């Protein structure tokens, strides 16, 4: 009997920068549990997301398709009914697919209504939940403003906090993501001046331990084989950490910003707009930046500690020997680099993410504890998981490529030569200030191991960086006459990507091969002059004596 496929624990942290792990070289932030997985598996140094914003990036992870293909190009854009996701692919291969945490997925309610899909049916629930079966979904965003709540969903974590005795209608906001000042007033985490305060919550009740508890319950309850997407909200803003993590680091642990004054000298107009947004300007100040980074590091340290609980449970129960572990993030965080904050542009700080994969099977023994610098895209994980489940990757649906060869130390000769990321900022004030239509407020990045070209719709010149001589991305060569040939090459690659086959999802290459000539044997006879030009069997149904003669009109 064939050995069953391994379980897959797919762990995602929100807004975790690629180099904020000790195994990635951070000099002060020690992440021993993330490092444990790196020592058991492969750490990828050139993993890129296909969009530097939560919702769009996650839809790429979950579908294995580029944002342009699935259409959910920004937060709040529904993933249209009919897009296959990990759950669809893995269940077809005989593997359950569960969600524990965040997806940022917005359901295509109009599409479900148009097709008559009852929202309370099994297919309706899965369609509304990005194809996952729910262990628990909590997107970790429960802010409230003058026009209501950001997310209309009921937060299980918020309700749990109420059960633990945290008073008020929104303890997520008032306790888990706020401090308290000397006068006993709420010090909201949304104000970055409060980032150095202790979150007004017991550490064991904060978001990361709460979700870890749910994951431990899952591990104790579910027999394999399964795929479980454990998706944490932290270290995503609001930047505020519970004790003792709020005070674990000091100013000497804050890395200097990766930025240069020349970036603001005659800057590209779209880059300049992003750098002067409110969050960009806020991170221009060193004091603000330091407070935020100290909280950010504390939140990562807590994430690592809680992940250690999961690793320990897997080892105690023996599940570690048949569970694939994947650690990654949906995008990075500028943290003041390049005079910007948050994400949503194309520098390495935003689009390059940590990716560590542990495969317990013997075929991966040769690469344990190694580093791989091949170009990897987030959409590759969907292909990898399908192959791990024992199925053939449907490459007419999934646009990524399986990482299994790389996990076995084998780089295919035709491995990708470049990576793509894209971002639509049509729904932002920046598009308005730049005077752009929704169709023109788009950015595309194409990068290889040396060059990165950033293309802007709307008639702007591109940006170009030499990642070999200028790894900090300070020198924009987008208008350099000496680099016209490089830009042309990168545009050829962007065009190659743009001409890919991405919408023929109802027919695979094998289907098309079977279709070739099939109509000819089903009675279609074209271009034939007489019986000598065609096989007799193909016209046998048309031959023989006529049973009646109506040519005379009677």
C-alpha positions as a printed NumPy array, in Angstrom:
array([[  0.   ,   0.   ,   0.   ],
       [  1.293,   3.456,  -0.916],
       [  2.346,   5.644,   1.973],
       [ -0.179,   8.44 ,   2.63 ],
       [  0.883,  11.991,   1.819],
       [  2.274,  14.143,   4.618],
       [  0.246,  16.676,   6.542],
       [  0.931,  20.269,   5.524],
       [  1.153,  23.021,   8.153],
       [  1.175,  26.245,   6.143],
       [  2.046,  29.071,   8.561],
       [  1.792,  32.692,   7.485],
       [  2.693,  35.786,   9.485],
       [  1.305,  39.115,   8.384],
       [  3.77 ,  41.837,   7.367],
       [  6.898,  39.955,   8.483],
       [ 10.055,  41.248,   6.819],
       [ 12.391,  38.712,   5.253],
       [ 15.461,  39.67 ,   7.262],
       [ 13.809,  39.989,  10.699],
       [ 14.807,  36.44 ,  11.673],
       [ 18.091,  35.402,  13.217],
       [ 18.523,  32.675,  10.577],
       [ 18.269,  35.449,   7.962],
       [ 21.003,  37.444,   9.631],
       [ 19.293,  39.905,  11.983],
       [ 22.014,  40.825,  14.491],
       [ 19.741,  41.392,  17.5  ],
       [ 16.406,  39.619,  17.048],
       [ 16.833,  35.979,  17.983],
       [ 14.181,  33.616,  16.59 ],
       [ 15.323,  30.148,  17.715],
       [ 12.126,  28.349,  16.774],
       [ 11.98 ,  29.704,  13.239],
       [ 15.649,  28.783,  13.063],
       [ 14.809,  25.211,  14.12 ],
       [ 12.705,  24.793,  10.995],
       [ 15.433,  26.349,   8.845],
       [ 17.893,  23.808,  10.278],
       [ 15.525,  20.975,   9.305],
       [ 14.605,  22.297,   5.871],
       [ 15.405,  24.849,   3.179],
       [ 15.452,  28.619,   3.583],
       [ 14.735,  30.491,   0.363],
       [ 16.464,  33.859,   0.008],
       [ 14.692,  35.109,  -3.119],
       [ 10.998,  34.48 ,  -2.462],
       [  8.675,  37.18 ,  -3.823],
       [  4.992,  37.861,  -3.356],
       [  2.837,  38.616,  -6.361],
       [  1.309,  41.713,  -4.766],
       [  2.523,  43.807,  -1.809],
       [ -0.85 ,  44.15 ,  -0.07 ],
       [ -2.636,  41.681,   2.221],
       [ -5.782,  40.705,   0.335],
       [ -4.36 ,  40.501,  -3.159],
       [ -1.193,  38.725,  -2.046],
       [ -3.126,  36.127,  -0.103],
       [ -5.423,  35.404,  -3.02 ],
       [ -2.274,  34.664,  -5.046],
       [ -1.054,  32.245,  -2.371],
       [ -4.45 ,  30.532,  -2.152],
       [ -5.156,  30.238,  -5.896],
       [ -1.62 ,  29.754,  -7.184],
       [ -2.404,  32.493,  -9.7  ],
       [ -1.211,  36.021, -10.406],
       [ -3.38 ,  38.925,  -9.256],
       [ -4.157,  39.838, -12.855],
       [ -5.466,  36.304, -13.342],
       [ -7.742,  36.011, -10.289],
       [ -8.774,  39.688, -10.308],
       [ -8.786,  40.37 ,  -6.546],
       [ -6.229,  43.153,  -6.945],
       [ -6.754,  45.046,  -3.682],
       [ -8.2  ,  44.623,  -0.202],
       [-11.952,  44.235,  -0.371],
       [-12.009,  43.056,  -3.987],
       [-14.026,  39.799,  -3.957],
       [-12.456,  36.631,  -5.247],
       [-14.894,  35.756,  -7.998],
       [-17.029,  32.646,  -7.827],
       [-15.39 ,  29.866,  -9.815],
       [-11.766,  30.608,  -8.917],
       [-10.275,  27.342,  -7.701],
       [ -8.296,  27.543,  -4.482],
       [ -6.11 ,  25.273,  -2.397],
       [ -9.174,  23.675,  -0.832],
       [-10.58 ,  22.717,  -4.222],
       [ -7.326,  21.263,  -5.481],
       [ -6.392,  19.418,  -2.299],
       [ -9.811,  17.938,  -1.601],
       [ -9.808,  16.547,  -5.15 ],
       [ -6.546,  14.828,  -4.173],
       [ -8.123,  13.379,  -1.011],
       [ -6.712,  15.883,   1.493],
       [ -8.733,  18.077,   3.871],
       [ -7.897,  21.78 ,   3.823],
       [ -8.521,  23.854,   6.953],
       [ -8.207,  27.488,   7.967],
       [ -6.974,  28.637,  11.367],
       [ -6.791,  32.435,  11.356],
       [ -6.784,  35.097,   8.667],
       [ -7.468,  35.119,   4.921],
       [ -8.582,  38.73 ,   4.216],
       [-10.847,  37.136,   1.617],
       [-13.976,  39.001,   0.526],
       [-16.72 ,  36.727,  -0.788],
       [-18.318,  37.309,  -4.179],
       [-21.835,  37.565,  -2.766],
       [-23.291,  38.944,  -5.998],
       [-21.806,  36.069,  -7.949],
       [-23.171,  33.52 ,  -5.486],
       [-26.644,  35.043,  -5.738],
       [-26.496,  35.143,  -9.525],
       [-25.639,  31.442,  -9.64 ],
       [-28.116,  30.477,  -6.944],
       [-25.525,  29.213,  -4.448],
       [-27.101,  29.144,  -0.963],
       [-24.662,  30.814,   1.445],
       [-25.43 ,  28.263,   4.181],
       [-24.771,  25.233,   1.947],
       [-21.444,  23.4  ,   2.069],
       [-20.432,  24.764,  -1.332],
       [-21.662,  28.217,  -0.31 ],
       [-19.606,  28.253,   2.87 ],
       [-16.49 ,  27.062,   1.076],
       [-17.011,  29.583,  -1.721],
       [-17.33 ,  32.372,   0.845],
       [-14.275,  31.191,   2.791],
       [-11.714,  30.962,  -0.007],
       [-12.209,  27.215,  -0.358],
       [-11.186,  26.392,   3.208],
       [-13.109,  24.449,   5.803],
       [-13.153,  26.613,   8.93 ],
       [-11.536,  25.633,  12.167],
       [-11.651,  29.3  ,  13.042],
       [-11.449,  32.43 ,  10.915],
       [-10.339,  35.695,  12.433],
       [ -8.894,  38.374,  10.191],
       [ -7.573,  40.266,  13.176],
       [ -8.894,  43.646,  12.141],
       [-11.741,  45.039,  14.269],
       [-11.263,  48.827,  14.104],
       [-14.227,  51.2  ,  14.173],
       [-14.577,  54.668,  12.67 ],
       [-17.264,  57.246,  12.012],
       [-18.649,  55.154,   9.144],
       [-18.676,  51.901,  11.078],
       [-16.384,  48.885,  11.318],
       [-13.653,  47.993,   8.845],
       [-14.705,  44.344,   8.865],
       [-18.369,  43.523,   9.325],
       [-17.587,  39.971,  10.408],
       [-17.916,  38.983,  14.055],
       [-14.416,  38.399,  15.417],
       [-14.165,  35.122,  17.372],
       [-11.162,  36.544,  19.188],
       [-13.071,  39.666,  20.208],
       [-15.941,  37.536,  21.519],
       [-13.492,  35.316,  23.405],
       [-11.942,  38.361,  25.065],
       [-15.377,  39.352,  26.343],
       [-15.77 ,  35.875,  27.821],
       [-12.447,  36.312,  29.616],
       [-13.77 ,  39.422,  31.342],
       [-12.4  ,  42.215,  29.183],
       [-15.162,  44.85 ,  29.314],
       [-16.677,  46.87 ,  26.488],
       [-17.913,  46.16 ,  22.996],
       [-14.464,  46.048,  21.353],
       [-11.75 ,  44.655,  23.622],
       [ -9.636,  43.899,  20.517],
       [ -9.237,  47.652,  20.125],
       [ -9.283,  48.831,  23.723],
       [ -7.079,  46.157,  25.298],
       [ -5.287,  43.845,  22.853],
       [ -4.184,  46.725,  20.625],
       [ -3.999,  49.645,  23.041],
       [ -1.935,  50.625,  26.032],
       [ -2.933,  52.707,  29.008],
       [ -1.404,  56.069,  29.915],
       [ -0.449,  57.491,  33.306],
       [ -3.913,  58.964,  33.745],
       [ -5.651,  55.642,  33.1  ],
       [ -6.756,  56.696,  29.61 ],
       [ -6.707,  54.416,  26.565],
       [ -3.486,  54.834,  24.568],
       [ -4.528,  53.441,  21.167],
       [ -2.003,  51.45 ,  19.186],
       [ -3.064,  53.346,  16.084],
       [ -1.07 ,  56.32 ,  17.378],
       [  2.554,  55.417,  16.811],
       [  3.641,  57.511,  19.779],
       [  2.131,  54.704,  21.898],
       [  4.133,  51.907,  20.277],
       [  6.479,  51.752,  23.277],
       [  3.624,  51.143,  25.722],
       [  2.647,  47.773,  27.087],
       [ -0.561,  46.431,  25.555],
       [ -3.289,  46.469,  28.195],
       [ -3.836,  42.727,  28.094],
       [ -2.484,  39.586,  29.713],
       [  0.153,  38.122,  27.409],
       [ -1.568,  34.731,  27.357],
       [ -4.759,  36.448,  26.151],
       [ -3.138,  38.368,  23.295],
       [ -3.777,  37.504,  19.654],
       [ -0.803,  35.3  ,  18.879],
       [ -1.18 ,  32.935,  21.882],
       [ -4.944,  32.781,  21.321],
       [ -4.514,  31.594,  17.731],
       [ -1.745,  29.201,  18.756],
       [ -4.149,  27.625,  21.248],
       [ -6.651,  27.094,  18.432],
       [ -3.916,  25.462,  16.332],
       [ -2.942,  23.137,  19.185],
       [ -6.584,  22.101,  19.526],
       [ -6.589,  21.318,  15.815],
       [ -3.419,  19.212,  16.048],
       [ -4.905,  17.216,  18.913],
       [ -8.218,  16.646,  17.138],
       [ -7.726,  16.07 ,  13.407],
       [ -6.397,  12.836,  11.898],
       [ -4.351,  13.217,   8.757],
       [ -3.725,  13.705,   6.03 ],
       [ -4.653,  17.374,   6.22 ],
       [ -3.469,  20.765,   5.082],
       [ -3.93 ,  23.505,   7.664],
       [ -3.375,  27.172,   6.945],
       [ -2.355,  28.762,  10.245],
       [ -2.479,  32.472,   9.524],
       [ -1.428,  34.988,  12.18 ],
       [ -2.246,  38.705,  12.142],
       [  0.987,  39.799,  13.814],
       [  3.43 ,  41.526,  13.528],
       [  1.006,  43.603,  11.4  ],
       [  0.014,  47.006,  12.809],
       [ -1.301,  48.35 ,  15.166],
       [  2.241,  48.266,  16.505],
       [  1.791,  47.476,  20.191],
       [  3.035,  44.423,  22.107],
       [  2.084,  42.838,  25.43 ],
       [  4.538,  42.477,  28.299],
       [  7.26 ,  41.322,  28.416],
       [  7.704,  41.726,  24.659],
       [  7.021,  45.473,  24.637],
       [ 10.263,  46.169,  26.513],
       [ 12.508,  43.377,  25.255],
       [ 14.584,  45.612,  22.965],
       [ 16.182,  49.034,  23.141],
       [ 17.336,  51.749,  20.759],
       [ 20.667,  49.976,  20.172],
       [ 18.735,  47.121,  18.552],
       [ 17.109,  49.306,  15.879],
       [ 18.817,  48.852,  12.526],
       [ 19.548,  52.055,  10.6  ],
       [ 17.072,  52.851,   7.829],
       [ 17.871,  51.768,   4.297],
       [ 17.392,  55.141,   2.65 ],
       [ 19.407,  57.905,   1.019],
       [ 18.82 ,  61.613,   0.433],
       [ 19.361,  61.134,  -3.299],
       [ 16.111,  59.111,  -3.473],
       [ 14.199,  62.358,  -2.904],
       [ 16.218,  64.363,  -5.436],
       [ 14.138,  64.605,  -8.621],
       [ 12.238,  61.435,  -7.658],
       [  9.97 ,  59.394,  -9.845],
       [  6.514,  61.   ,  -9.437],
       [  4.73 ,  57.827,  -8.342],
       [  7.455,  56.923,  -5.859],
       [  7.422,  60.514,  -4.56 ],
       [  3.667,  60.285,  -4.001],
       [  4.028,  57.094,  -1.972],
       [  6.888,  58.553,   0.06 ],
       [  4.846,  61.609,   1.044],
       [  1.701,  59.797,   2.161],
       [  0.876,  60.217,   5.835],
       [  2.46 ,  56.921,   6.853],
       [  5.508,  57.643,   4.726],
       [  6.014,  61.046,   6.346],
       [  5.493,  59.562,   9.804],
       [  8.365,  57.142,   9.269],
       [ 10.686,  59.941,   8.179],
       [ 11.233,  60.703,  11.868],
       [ 13.828,  58.563,  13.624],
       [ 12.019,  58.682,  16.971],
       [  8.758,  57.381,  15.519],
       [ 10.586,  54.746,  13.547],
       [ 12.48 ,  53.51 ,  16.615],
       [  9.334,  53.166,  18.725],
       [  7.561,  51.206,  16.02 ],
       [ 10.477,  48.873,  15.306],
       [ 10.922,  48.002,  18.966],
       [  7.264,  46.966,  19.162],
       [  7.569,  45.178,  15.806],
       [ 10.555,  43.185,  17.055],
       [  8.717,  42.31 ,  20.26 ],
       [  5.741,  41.029,  18.294],
       [  8.035,  38.864,  16.136],
       [  9.728,  37.506,  19.254],
       [  6.301,  36.535,  20.598],
       [  5.422,  34.896,  17.276],
       [  8.598,  32.832,  17.475],
       [  7.916,  31.768,  21.071],
       [  4.373,  30.696,  20.231],
       [  5.565,  28.82 ,  17.168],
       [  7.897,  26.962,  19.506],
       [  4.833,  25.61 ,  21.317],
       [  3.586,  24.147,  18.029],
       [  6.95 ,  22.615,  17.178],
       [  7.172,  21.049,  20.624],
       [  3.699,  19.523,  20.275],
       [  4.535,  18.111,  16.849],
       [  7.688,  16.548,  18.248],
       [  6.017,  15.217,  21.404],
       [  3.283,  13.501,  19.394],
       [  5.565,  12.244,  16.637],
       [  3.684,  14.252,  14.014],
       [  6.879,  16.07 ,  13.096],
       [  7.916,  13.013,  11.079],
       [  4.935,  13.254,   8.733],
       [  4.137,  16.974,   8.672],
       [  5.479,  19.439,   6.13 ],
       [  6.033,  22.872,   7.706],
       [  6.03 ,  26.08 ,   5.678],
       [  6.809,  29.489,   7.202],
       [  6.242,  32.658,   5.213],
       [  4.592,  36.092,   5.109],
       [  2.117,  37.833,   2.814],
       [  4.452,  40.84 ,   2.31 ],
       [  7.016,  42.918,   4.164],
       [  7.025,  46.313,   5.904],
       [  9.051,  49.373,   4.896],
       [  9.617,  50.568,   8.489],
       [ 11.048,  53.829,   7.159],
       [ 13.247,  52.338,   4.451],
       [ 13.206,  54.39 ,   1.254],
       [ 11.323,  57.107,   3.183],
       [  8.203,  54.947,   3.312],
       [  6.048,  53.039,   5.773],
       [  3.678,  50.076,   5.515],
       [  4.09 ,  48.175,   2.187],
       [  2.482,  48.672,  -1.248],
       [  5.499,  49.451,  -3.424],
       [  8.157,  47.313,  -5.063],
       [ 11.366,  47.605,  -3.056],
       [ 12.751,  44.421,  -1.508],
       [ 11.458,  45.477,   1.926],
       [  7.89 ,  45.034,   0.671],
       [  7.921,  42.312,  -1.979],
       [ 10.581,  39.881,  -0.735],
       [  9.421,  37.62 ,   2.098],
       [ 10.802,  34.907,   4.346],
       [ 10.149,  31.384,   3.136],
       [ 11.274,  28.268,   4.992],
       [ 10.088,  24.773,   4.013],
       [ 10.623,  21.576,   5.979],
       [  9.751,  18.324,   4.207],
       [ 10.173,  15.319,   6.527],
       [ 10.449,  12.762,   3.745],
       [ 13.716,  11.054,   2.886],
       [ 13.844,  12.647,  -0.574],
       [ 14.566,  15.994,   1.096],
       [ 17.378,  14.741,   3.354],
       [ 20.104,  16.121,   1.09 ],
       [ 18.98 ,  19.745,   1.545],
       [ 18.379,  19.912,   5.292],
       [ 19.736,  23.118,   6.77 ],
       [ 20.558,  24.599,   3.375],
       [ 19.85 ,  27.915,   1.686],
       [ 18.403,  28.215,  -1.822],
       [ 18.81 ,  31.413,  -3.855],
       [ 16.709,  30.399,  -6.857],
       [ 13.888,  32.776,  -7.775],
       [ 10.656,  31.698,  -6.083],
       [  7.141,  33.147,  -6.225],
       [  4.388,  32.857,  -3.642],
       [  2.169,  31.1  ,  -6.189],
       [  4.631,  28.208,  -6.152],
       [  3.299,  26.996,  -2.812],
       [ -0.071,  25.984,  -4.264],
       [  1.671,  23.841,  -6.879],
       [  3.965,  22.401,  -4.21 ],
       [  1.085,  21.417,  -1.934],
       [ -0.854,  19.748,  -4.757],
       [  2.177,  17.662,  -5.683],
       [  2.786,  16.813,  -2.022],
       [ -0.813,  15.571,  -1.856],
       [  0.047,  13.093,  -4.598],
       [ -1.785,  14.797,  -7.457],
       [ -0.63 ,  16.192, -10.772],
       [ -0.377,  19.973, -10.769],
       [ -3.115,  21.398, -13.038],
       [ -0.933,  23.971, -14.755],
       [ -3.847,  25.385, -16.737],
       [ -5.193,  26.597, -13.364],
       [ -2.142,  26.97 , -11.142],
       [  0.472,  29.333, -12.567],
       [  3.148,  28.584,  -9.97 ],
       [  5.68 ,  25.759, -10.096],
       [  6.243,  23.055,  -7.53 ],
       [  9.224,  23.59 ,  -5.241],
       [  9.768,  19.862,  -4.719],
       [ 12.766,  19.709,  -7.068],
       [ 14.452,  22.538,  -5.145],
       [ 13.66 ,  20.828,  -1.837],
       [ 15.501,  17.792,  -3.184],
       [ 18.499,  19.779,  -4.358],
       [ 17.574,  19.681,  -8.04 ],
       [ 17.17 ,  22.962,  -9.915],
       [ 15.356,  22.266, -13.212],
       [ 17.15 ,  23.592, -16.27 ],
       [ 14.078,  25.573, -17.238],
       [ 13.552,  27.149, -13.81 ],
       [ 12.136,  30.672, -13.914],
       [ 14.377,  33.5  , -15.08 ],
       [ 12.38 ,  36.324, -13.468],
       [  9.651,  37.061, -10.946],
       [  6.578,  39.278, -11.183],
       [  4.712,  41.42 ,  -8.693],
       [  1.839,  43.805,  -9.374],
       [ -0.135,  46.377,  -7.447],
       [ -3.294,  48.351,  -8.195],
       [ -3.627,  51.543,  -6.154],
       [ -6.81 ,  52.633,  -7.935],
       [ -8.778,  52.675,  -4.673],
       [ -6.333,  55.02 ,  -2.913],
       [ -6.028,  58.788,  -2.583],
       [ -2.678,  58.525,  -4.369],
       [ -4.435,  57.705,  -7.626],
       [ -6.554,  60.839,  -7.238],
       [ -3.585,  63.063,  -6.442],
       [ -1.734,  61.722,  -9.48 ],
       [ -4.804,  62.294, -11.658],
       [ -5.031,  58.669, -12.763],
       [ -7.966,  56.539, -13.844],
       [ -8.527,  53.195, -12.181],
       [ -6.999,  51.473, -15.219],
       [ -3.815,  53.538, -15.056],
       [ -3.199,  53.355, -11.299],
       [ -1.232,  50.131, -11.614],
       [  2.365,  49.07 , -11.002],
       [  4.182,  46.011, -12.351],
       [  7.563,  44.701, -11.217],
       [  9.746,  42.295, -13.159],
       [ 12.997,  41.227, -11.503],
       [ 15.753,  38.699, -11.963],
       [ 18.77 ,  38.09 ,  -9.741],
       [ 20.414,  41.319, -10.885],
       [ 17.888,  43.745, -12.36 ],
       [ 14.556,  45.034, -11.148],
       [ 12.325,  47.071, -13.447],
       [  9.198,  48.759, -12.1  ],
       [  6.66 ,  49.724, -14.767],
       [  3.914,  52.28 , -14.149],
       [  0.791,  52.572, -16.235],
       [ -0.362,  56.135, -16.982],
       [  2.519,  57.285, -19.149],
       [  5.284,  57.402, -16.516],
       [  8.832,  56.312, -17.159],
       [  9.956,  53.102, -15.42 ],
       [ 12.275,  52.736, -12.455],
       [ 15.267,  50.402, -12.739],
       [ 17.652,  49.093, -10.073],
       [ 20.851,  47.1  , -10.333],
       [ 20.504,  44.71 ,  -7.388],
       [ 24.094,  43.556,  -7.801],
       [ 25.894,  46.897,  -7.534],
       [ 23.104,  48.709,  -5.674],
       [ 21.392,  46.153,  -3.382],
       [ 19.948,  49.006,  -1.292],
       [ 18.001,  50.229,  -4.36 ],
       [ 19.125,  53.838,  -4.007],
       [ 20.078,  54.572,  -7.621],
       [ 17.153,  54.741, -10.035],
       [ 18.412,  53.949, -13.546],
       [ 15.   ,  54.23 , -15.152],
       [ 16.033,  57.228, -17.249],
       [ 19.711,  56.331, -17.689],
       [ 20.713,  56.316, -21.39 ],
       [ 23.406,  53.763, -20.553],
       [ 20.786,  51.229, -19.47 ],
       [ 18.332,  51.386, -22.368],
       [ 19.227,  47.852, -23.444],
       [ 18.623,  46.487, -19.953],
       [ 15.245,  48.18 , -19.81 ],
       [ 14.348,  46.726, -23.197],
       [ 15.256,  43.237, -22.015],
       [ 13.181,  43.588, -18.871],
       [ 10.24 ,  44.905, -20.875],
       [ 10.538,  41.864, -23.16 ],
       [ 10.186,  39.694, -20.061],
       [  7.213,  41.669, -18.819],
       [  5.65 ,  41.228, -22.251],
       [  6.396,  37.508, -22.17 ],
       [  4.567,  37.286, -18.85 ],
       [  1.689,  39.383, -20.192],
       [  1.22 ,  36.967, -23.093],
       [  0.968,  33.914, -20.855],
       [ -2.064,  31.631, -21.1  ],
       [ -3.964,  32.384, -17.886],
       [ -7.69 ,  32.22 , -18.611],
       [ -8.071,  28.898, -20.43 ],
       [ -8.845,  27.18 , -17.153],
       [-11.524,  24.758, -18.366],
       [ -9.191,  22.822, -20.66 ],
       [ -5.81 ,  21.387, -19.731],
       [ -2.994,  20.725, -22.18 ],
       [ -3.899,  17.036, -22.026],
       [ -7.533,  17.88 , -22.824],
       [ -6.425,  19.872, -25.847],
       [ -4.179,  17.06 , -27.047],
       [ -7.136,  14.666, -26.894],
       [ -9.292,  17.141, -28.812],
       [ -6.913,  17.371, -31.76 ],
       [ -8.633,  15.8  , -34.755],
       [-11.479,  14.424, -32.626],
       [-14.145,  16.272, -34.636],
       [-12.888,  14.643, -37.811],
       [-13.935,  11.255, -36.472],
       [-17.285,  12.678, -35.433],
       [-18.481,  13.477, -38.904],
       [-16.729,  16.749, -39.793],
       [-15.294,  16.375, -43.315],
       [-13.724,  19.604, -44.577],
       [-11.628,  20.287, -47.675],
       [-12.266,  16.877, -49.254],
       [-12.931,  16.792, -52.994],
       [-13.818,  13.14 , -53.507],
       [-13.747,   9.718, -51.845],
       [-10.102,   9.181, -52.724],
       [ -9.05 ,  12.079, -50.469],
       [-10.383,  10.592, -47.221],
       [-10.456,   7.333, -45.294],
       [-13.538,   5.32 , -46.154],
       [-14.632,   4.922, -42.526],
       [-14.837,   8.693, -42.046],
       [-17.524,   9.02 , -44.709],
       [-19.185,   5.65 , -44.195],
       [-22.204,   7.299, -42.542],
       [-22.669,   9.444, -45.648],
       [-22.355,   6.626, -48.207],
       [-24.825,   4.076, -49.623],
       [-27.93 ,   4.121, -51.786],
       [-30.405,   6.925, -51.13 ],
       [-33.596,   5.619, -49.491],
       [-35.755,   8.217, -51.225],
       [-35.45 ,  10.768, -54.017],
       [-36.956,  14.217, -53.357],
       [-35.021,  16.056, -56.058],
       [-38.071,  16.095, -58.263],
       [-40.012,  18.044, -55.683],
       [-42.616,  15.273, -55.179]])
